[in-house]
Amino acid sequence: MTIETSFDSNYRKVLVAARRARQLQNGSQALVPTRSSKACRIAQDEIDAGKIAYVKNDQAEVTKPLVEGPAIPILLS
């Protein structure tokens, strides 16, 4: 596992911001001074300031199951 500070896609950035916004709504303190009172905006400000990192799992999440015995034949027509 590695700790990443830059985002490889906008989708991942949105996921991290949503999780951080949920933490803020549950009572976490903001890591940056902000004029906004909305959790989503505060989370985005924290990400833009480089205060938020995420853990990236280096291991593939989808693994091919092991097949024991003969393989399944593919029929071509």
PyMOL CGO cylinders between C-alpha atoms (Angstrom):
from pymol import cmd
from pymol.cgo import CYLINDER

trace = [
    CYLINDER, 0.00, 0.00, 0.00, 1.19, 3.49, -0.80, 0.3, 1, 1, 1, 1, 1, 1,
    CYLINDER, 1.19, 3.49, -0.80, 0.02, 6.90, 0.34, 0.3, 1, 1, 1, 1, 1, 1,
    CYLINDER, 0.02, 6.90, 0.34, -0.92, 9.10, -2.60, 0.3, 1, 1, 1, 1, 1, 1,
    CYLINDER, -0.92, 9.10, -2.60, -1.29, 12.87, -2.57, 0.3, 1, 1, 1, 1, 1, 1,
    CYLINDER, -1.29, 12.87, -2.57, -2.04, 13.43, -6.25, 0.3, 1, 1, 1, 1, 1, 1,
    CYLINDER, -2.04, 13.43, -6.25, -5.13, 12.03, -7.90, 0.3, 1, 1, 1, 1, 1, 1,
    CYLINDER, -5.13, 12.03, -7.90, -5.00, 9.80, -10.97, 0.3, 1, 1, 1, 1, 1, 1,
    CYLINDER, -5.00, 9.80, -10.97, -8.61, 10.59, -11.96, 0.3, 1, 1, 1, 1, 1, 1,
    CYLINDER, -8.61, 10.59, -11.96, -11.39, 13.01, -11.18, 0.3, 1, 1, 1, 1, 1, 1,
    CYLINDER, -11.39, 13.01, -11.18, -13.51, 10.08, -10.01, 0.3, 1, 1, 1, 1, 1, 1,
    CYLINDER, -13.51, 10.08, -10.01, -11.03, 9.23, -7.24, 0.3, 1, 1, 1, 1, 1, 1,
    CYLINDER, -11.03, 9.23, -7.24, -10.86, 12.89, -6.22, 0.3, 1, 1, 1, 1, 1, 1,
    CYLINDER, -10.86, 12.89, -6.22, -14.65, 13.00, -5.86, 0.3, 1, 1, 1, 1, 1, 1,
    CYLINDER, -14.65, 13.00, -5.86, -14.64, 9.80, -3.80, 0.3, 1, 1, 1, 1, 1, 1,
    CYLINDER, -14.64, 9.80, -3.80, -11.98, 11.15, -1.44, 0.3, 1, 1, 1, 1, 1, 1,
    CYLINDER, -11.98, 11.15, -1.44, -13.79, 14.49, -1.12, 0.3, 1, 1, 1, 1, 1, 1,
    CYLINDER, -13.79, 14.49, -1.12, -17.08, 12.73, -0.34, 0.3, 1, 1, 1, 1, 1, 1,
    CYLINDER, -17.08, 12.73, -0.34, -15.47, 10.62, 2.36, 0.3, 1, 1, 1, 1, 1, 1,
    CYLINDER, -15.47, 10.62, 2.36, -13.77, 13.66, 3.90, 0.3, 1, 1, 1, 1, 1, 1,
    CYLINDER, -13.77, 13.66, 3.90, -17.06, 15.63, 3.77, 0.3, 1, 1, 1, 1, 1, 1,
    CYLINDER, -17.06, 15.63, 3.77, -18.73, 12.80, 5.67, 0.3, 1, 1, 1, 1, 1, 1,
    CYLINDER, -18.73, 12.80, 5.67, -15.98, 13.00, 8.31, 0.3, 1, 1, 1, 1, 1, 1,
    CYLINDER, -15.98, 13.00, 8.31, -16.53, 16.76, 8.61, 0.3, 1, 1, 1, 1, 1, 1,
    CYLINDER, -16.53, 16.76, 8.61, -20.27, 16.27, 9.02, 0.3, 1, 1, 1, 1, 1, 1,
    CYLINDER, -20.27, 16.27, 9.02, -19.59, 13.79, 11.83, 0.3, 1, 1, 1, 1, 1, 1,
    CYLINDER, -19.59, 13.79, 11.83, -17.59, 16.34, 13.79, 0.3, 1, 1, 1, 1, 1, 1,
    CYLINDER, -17.59, 16.34, 13.79, -14.02, 16.39, 12.45, 0.3, 1, 1, 1, 1, 1, 1,
    CYLINDER, -14.02, 16.39, 12.45, -12.26, 19.74, 12.47, 0.3, 1, 1, 1, 1, 1, 1,
    CYLINDER, -12.26, 19.74, 12.47, -11.34, 21.47, 9.21, 0.3, 1, 1, 1, 1, 1, 1,
    CYLINDER, -11.34, 21.47, 9.21, -7.64, 21.34, 8.33, 0.3, 1, 1, 1, 1, 1, 1,
    CYLINDER, -7.64, 21.34, 8.33, -7.63, 24.68, 6.49, 0.3, 1, 1, 1, 1, 1, 1,
    CYLINDER, -7.63, 24.68, 6.49, -9.24, 28.04, 7.27, 0.3, 1, 1, 1, 1, 1, 1,
    CYLINDER, -9.24, 28.04, 7.27, -12.27, 28.55, 5.06, 0.3, 1, 1, 1, 1, 1, 1,
    CYLINDER, -12.27, 28.55, 5.06, -15.20, 30.93, 4.71, 0.3, 1, 1, 1, 1, 1, 1,
    CYLINDER, -15.20, 30.93, 4.71, -17.63, 28.17, 3.80, 0.3, 1, 1, 1, 1, 1, 1,
    CYLINDER, -17.63, 28.17, 3.80, -19.75, 26.24, 6.25, 0.3, 1, 1, 1, 1, 1, 1,
    CYLINDER, -19.75, 26.24, 6.25, -20.57, 23.45, 3.80, 0.3, 1, 1, 1, 1, 1, 1,
    CYLINDER, -20.57, 23.45, 3.80, -18.73, 20.16, 4.31, 0.3, 1, 1, 1, 1, 1, 1,
    CYLINDER, -18.73, 20.16, 4.31, -18.29, 19.47, 0.58, 0.3, 1, 1, 1, 1, 1, 1,
    CYLINDER, -18.29, 19.47, 0.58, -16.66, 22.86, -0.06, 0.3, 1, 1, 1, 1, 1, 1,
    CYLINDER, -16.66, 22.86, -0.06, -14.38, 22.50, 2.98, 0.3, 1, 1, 1, 1, 1, 1,
    CYLINDER, -14.38, 22.50, 2.98, -13.31, 19.04, 1.80, 0.3, 1, 1, 1, 1, 1, 1,
    CYLINDER, -13.31, 19.04, 1.80, -12.49, 20.43, -1.66, 0.3, 1, 1, 1, 1, 1, 1,
    CYLINDER, -12.49, 20.43, -1.66, -10.49, 23.28, -0.10, 0.3, 1, 1, 1, 1, 1, 1,
    CYLINDER, -10.49, 23.28, -0.10, -8.52, 20.77, 1.98, 0.3, 1, 1, 1, 1, 1, 1,
    CYLINDER, -8.52, 20.77, 1.98, -7.74, 18.68, -1.10, 0.3, 1, 1, 1, 1, 1, 1,
    CYLINDER, -7.74, 18.68, -1.10, -6.66, 21.76, -3.08, 0.3, 1, 1, 1, 1, 1, 1,
    CYLINDER, -6.66, 21.76, -3.08, -4.36, 22.76, -0.19, 0.3, 1, 1, 1, 1, 1, 1,
    CYLINDER, -4.36, 22.76, -0.19, -2.73, 19.29, -0.25, 0.3, 1, 1, 1, 1, 1, 1,
    CYLINDER, -2.73, 19.29, -0.25, -3.88, 18.39, 3.27, 0.3, 1, 1, 1, 1, 1, 1,
    CYLINDER, -3.88, 18.39, 3.27, -5.72, 15.21, 2.27, 0.3, 1, 1, 1, 1, 1, 1,
    CYLINDER, -5.72, 15.21, 2.27, -4.03, 12.01, 1.12, 0.3, 1, 1, 1, 1, 1, 1,
    CYLINDER, -4.03, 12.01, 1.12, -5.43, 8.54, 0.46, 0.3, 1, 1, 1, 1, 1, 1,
    CYLINDER, -5.43, 8.54, 0.46, -4.09, 5.01, 0.66, 0.3, 1, 1, 1, 1, 1, 1,
    CYLINDER, -4.09, 5.01, 0.66, -3.80, 3.15, -2.63, 0.3, 1, 1, 1, 1, 1, 1,
    CYLINDER, -3.80, 3.15, -2.63, -3.76, -0.61, -2.50, 0.3, 1, 1, 1, 1, 1, 1,
    CYLINDER, -3.76, -0.61, -2.50, -1.07, -1.92, -4.88, 0.3, 1, 1, 1, 1, 1, 1,
    CYLINDER, -1.07, -1.92, -4.88, -2.65, -5.34, -4.99, 0.3, 1, 1, 1, 1, 1, 1,
    CYLINDER, -2.65, -5.34, -4.99, -5.13, -6.15, -7.74, 0.3, 1, 1, 1, 1, 1, 1,
    CYLINDER, -5.13, -6.15, -7.74, -8.65, -6.28, -6.32, 0.3, 1, 1, 1, 1, 1, 1,
    CYLINDER, -8.65, -6.28, -6.32, -10.01, -8.68, -8.91, 0.3, 1, 1, 1, 1, 1, 1,
    CYLINDER, -10.01, -8.68, -8.91, -8.29, -12.03, -9.06, 0.3, 1, 1, 1, 1, 1, 1,
    CYLINDER, -8.29, -12.03, -9.06, -8.89, -14.82, -11.49, 0.3, 1, 1, 1, 1, 1, 1,
    CYLINDER, -8.89, -14.82, -11.49, -10.15, -17.94, -9.73, 0.3, 1, 1, 1, 1, 1, 1,
    CYLINDER, -10.15, -17.94, -9.73, -8.02, -21.04, -10.00, 0.3, 1, 1, 1, 1, 1, 1,
    CYLINDER, -8.02, -21.04, -10.00, -9.57, -23.72, -12.19, 0.3, 1, 1, 1, 1, 1, 1,
    CYLINDER, -9.57, -23.72, -12.19, -8.81, -27.27, -11.20, 0.3, 1, 1, 1, 1, 1, 1,
    CYLINDER, -8.81, -27.27, -11.20, -9.05, -30.10, -13.67, 0.3, 1, 1, 1, 1, 1, 1,
    CYLINDER, -9.05, -30.10, -13.67, -9.56, -29.75, -17.42, 0.3, 1, 1, 1, 1, 1, 1,
    CYLINDER, -9.56, -29.75, -17.42, -10.36, -26.35, -18.82, 0.3, 1, 1, 1, 1, 1, 1,
    CYLINDER, -10.36, -26.35, -18.82, -13.77, -25.54, -20.25, 0.3, 1, 1, 1, 1, 1, 1,
    CYLINDER, -13.77, -25.54, -20.25, -13.71, -25.97, -24.04, 0.3, 1, 1, 1, 1, 1, 1,
    CYLINDER, -13.71, -25.97, -24.04, -14.61, -23.04, -26.25, 0.3, 1, 1, 1, 1, 1, 1,
    CYLINDER, -14.61, -23.04, -26.25, -16.86, -24.02, -29.13, 0.3, 1, 1, 1, 1, 1, 1,
    CYLINDER, -16.86, -24.02, -29.13, -16.28, -22.22, -32.40, 0.3, 1, 1, 1, 1, 1, 1,
    CYLINDER, -16.28, -22.22, -32.40, -18.96, -22.34, -35.05, 0.3, 1, 1, 1, 1, 1, 1,
]
cmd.load_cgo(trace, "trace")
